[in-house]
Amino acid sequence: MLLEGWGRYPRFESECVRLQSPCTLPGIMAGTRGLIARGNGRAYGDAAIGLRLTLGALGLDRMKGFDPQTGRLTVEAGVLLSDILASFVPRGFFPPVVPGTKQVTVGGMIASDVHGKNHHRDGSFGDHVERLTLVLPSGETVTCGPDINPDLFRATVGGMGLTGVITEATFRMKPVETGWIRQQTVVADDLAGALRALDDSDAATYSVAWIDGLSRGARLGRSLIFVGEHATRQEVAAELPDADPLPLAPAGRLGVPFDLPALTLNKASVAAFNEAYFRRGAQKSGKPFLTHWNPYFFPLDGVDRWNRIYGRRGFLQHQCVVPPATAHAALSEILDRITRSGKASFLAVLKKMGAGGSLMSFPMPGYTLALDLRVTDDTFALLDEIDRIVVAAGGRLYLAKDARQSRQTFEAGYPNFGRFNDIRSALGARGHLASHLSSRLGI
Amino acid sequence: MTENHKTMLLVGATSDIGRATALAYAQAGWRILLAARNVDAAQRNADDIATRTDAAVSVHPLDVLDSAGMPGFADALPVLPDTVVCVVGEMGDQERAQSDLDHAAMVFRTNFEGPALLLGLFANRFLARGSGTIVGVSSVAGDRGRGTNYVYGAAKAGFTAFLSGLRNRLAPSGLRVVTVKPGFVRTRMTAGMKLPPLLTAEPAEVGKAILAAAEGKRGRDVIYVRPVWRGVMSVIGAIPEPIFKKLKL
């Protein structure tokens, strides 16, 4: 079967097996080499495409238990974040960390050690995981956590599925009074202002900046910074007296029914969109207002299959993180290259990151910038140039988004990868668990 | 906390449709009894439903091919349920069923005999109590026999006729019987088959349709989960036999 990631580049043939129960896994693992587990296919590049075999984990979709006293939730790895939100927001619980889409599995969130708008305060999703059940390449089922088999745990969180197949996880949900977010928008005129605004929001639970990737010169990096807190019952009762304090995600969704022609997103249309978006955001700046959790955390989930807007050739997402000391210079240079190339980036997101993380986790203290670029013949050369800036700044690229970085870029950004490969060797995982990403990067 | 809640018994709790139907009832606040032959697989679904909804869910072993064990099964339930939904079904292998008598008998018994006997037993207990709703999941395959799946279709036709007769018998006492014909459903049973999207329902859709038909204000007797199936099946039903017999269906 021809498989692709969310960016729709690259595409590879792979055999596929759908897992219906964790019980069948040891037999499959023992009998095949070159396999990787796949959740809901939201990794952008080639991370969840098996070299020979891809194990579809969406059938491992049972929740196993919840303790309202502690917020401790145990689920199978194929459970979707959207299902967790649907079951638990009405009961006053929210996941400790959510990425930019709710259409991801718990197993995928752990393998990519995803971060959210609260990374500067709360760390990544893996920092909230207490237990994992993992089927090793040998077929053996083991549990691990920060206090049990900690080396295996630290290699598995952020390990891109390359230590074993995650079948089950336990993590803590956090109690919330409402499902509404008290949002405040801050306008920054340039990149320095955006970084400063993110620093000023260190005490806020959630913060993220949207950058107008087309502004140049003195306005390079002009941004809207969205700061958010979980709203209290009192706030919702006062400002939205008719609203459900613990609302579900709205049902109806727009969709992109087919690949849009490649011309749809050109420099002019993106510039027009960005200008309108910036003005609308700037108008709402200053005064806090209440937003439903769904559009605040998952704005793009409202458009089904939005990845089709980039046309048939797909797109590349480039997400890097750079340390604070080099951030301003490196990010300015990157934004400058992008704007000068005339490549329209529909989405450019800037976020401050804090400490924490596992052996191969993407987050590190600093600032992360994510860009979307349509695949064209010269996109690759442009991104190679940007990679050199990232490496020189002491940064790295997010493996869950990656489809094309070089081994040199990867090795420079992930100094623990030698240790990771030692652990993989000891598990018999090298060659046995293999995605197109791992074979491309020599993991 | 469950004392004031209504109770439903779901027979065939390890199937995708069974799981989705029990979940729909649990979301509506019902207490759930799951019956299945594979107790471990049923427990996996019970934990899932209980975690998602906070409902009380328990598992009760049952083999629908063991008619002798049925009264004991019903006696052992913690309570006589308000509603029983039977989703038991097994498509079998038509070609094998044409020559392997045991296989054909298994398909007949799983799709017709077992479900009919069990629902008949609950019908009597519901009559004695004076209340209860019975839901049987049959199939559009029972509306007309086709060369590619008539063993399964014949069993479902028998089950459809049984439900129709049971409804007729119980109606004067105010008891309801609902026949459900899901059409194509995206489940493990149909995984890998090419199914027309407009005619194919998700299991969750079937669960919600069953809940609405059986417990909604405007109860229904016979439902096709996707209404388009009623049209499709009336066209198939209207084709004259001399023509129908020559079609590859």
Interface residues (C-beta under 8 A of the other chain):
Chain A: R18 Q20 S21 G59 D61 R62 M63 K64 G65 F66 L73 T74 V75 D83 S87 R91
Chain B: A41 R44 N45 D47 D48 A50 T51 R52 T53 D54 R188 A191
